[in-house]
Amino acid sequence: MSASGAYSPEEETPTTPDAIDPAARAAIEFLHGERILRCWRTGIGFLVMTNLRCLHVWHKPELFVRSEWHTVPNFFFYSLAEPQVVAGRFVQLAEEYEGSLEASRFLVRDPHEVSREIEGTRAAGRAEWRAIRSRVQKELSRLRMPAPPPGTTTIVREVVKVRCSFCGNLMDISDAFCPACGAPQR
């Protein structure tokens, strides 16, 4: 913080993953196989780059309750658009969804460096997402039942039938009366 109390990005240096506030790190819900690669200080928290996404971990002070850390928004590399530098002070991250962009801006010390590092990691992150998706699809296909060979009959539903005690006709167990002779089912 500067003498005026306002946040000044020039005062901050890039943060290594082990230097992130422990409470902020605890707020991150890591995905399977996810690890932190790099962090940058923002005005109210950290911009965290993992091997799969970028997320903002920010501190939300409350007036009457305990302050908490939050981890929104998340920008997953599989849909992350190219990072942009806005107004020379902000890095803008956006996800591509059917042509529309949902963007957020983060005040960081060197937005050009942050943008370059995220762009450099984005391709590797997308490749890792594809590998994860491929593994999951293989596992799901392995768990599915194999298709029966041609010419076999598959029973989709079993229907329980009972014999009428008067005429011997087969009827559904849920029938109250025999459809052939009308006798009540016992």
Sequence and secondary structure as in RCSB ss.txt:
>XXXX:A:sequence
MSASGAYSPEEETPTTPDAIDPAARAAIEFLHGERILRCWRTGIGFLVMTNLRCLHVWHKPELFVRSEWHTVPNF
FFYSLAEPQVVAGRFVQLAEEYEGSLEASRFLVRDPHEVSREIEGTRAAGRAEWRAIRSRVQKELSRLRMPAPPP
GTTTIVREVVKVRCSFCGNLMDISDAFCPACGAPQR
>XXXX:A:secstr
  TTS   GGG   B GGGS HHHHHH    TT  EEEEEEETTEEEEEESSEEEEEEEE  SSS  EEE   EE
ETTTB   EEETTTEEEEEEEETTEEEEEEEE S HHHHHHHHHHHHHHHHHHHHHHHHHHHHHHHHHS     T
T         EEE TTT  EEETT SB TTT  B  
